[in-house]
């Protein structure tokens, strides 16, 4: 029974992951502001996730979040990285947080990543079923967010969702 439980825990930790950075990330403040594209074309699943998150926040008496393209651009870089490496992770999160602090005026940054969901509804449900991911989605301090979803060669979806407080 223990090996089955441990396998389930490991599987869940790979499928769902979250990360948070706040004012403590200011130690990365030596990085210079760089030009990051804010021209983004959102896929249907990305638009659906953005809308579903805001619908969820409204139902829970939380302010809706503004979509900020620069956040989605940074999220897209990480989604591509996860596909290239085949690793669902928060690798280099401090770099993304620092980039958003410098270029988007973020004071606080958090991210959720996921893998394998085929619909926006199932991705959001997966995040909401995890206490840590749900806390990020429900964080009343956040003001803006962005999303990236991309499929690997086998058609499996990878997701990076980033939230910031300006």
C-alpha positions, 0 to 999 in steps of 0.5 A, a space after each residue: 500500500 505504501 508504494 502505491 501512495 508514494 507513487 500517487 504523491 509523486 505523480 501529483 507533484 509532477 502534474 501540478 506545481 506552483 511557486 511564489 516569489 514576493 518582495 524577497 526576490 528584490 535581491 535580483 534587482 541588479 538585472 537591467 530592464 530589457 525589452 520584452 515583446 508584449 504582442 501576444 496571440 492567445 489560443 482558445 485554451 489560453 483565453 478560456 483559462 484566463 476567463 475561467 480564472 476570473 469567473 472563479 475569482 468573481 464567484 469567490 468575491 475576489 477582484 478580477 485580474 487584468 491580462 498583461 501580455 508581457 506576463 504571457 510572453 514570460 510564461 511562454 518562454 517557460 512553457 517552451 523550456 518545459 517542452 524542450 526539457 520534458 520537465 514540468 518544473 519551476 526551473 529558473 523561476 527567480 529569473 522570471 520573477 526578476 524579469 517581471 519586477 523589472 519590466 512589468 513593475 511587479 511587486 509580487 510574483 507567483 506561478 502555476 504550471 501543469 501538464 497533460 490537461 486537454 481542456 481549460 476546464 480540466 487544467 483549472 480544476 487540477 489547479 483548484 484541487 491543489 491547496 497551493 495552486 488554489 491559494 495562488 489563484 485566490 490571492 487577493 493581492 494579485 492584480 494581473 496575470 498571463 498564461 501560456 499553453 503549448 503542445 509537445 510533439 505527442 500533443 500533450 499540453 504544457 501550461 505556465 500561468 503567472 500572477 503578479 501584484 503591481 
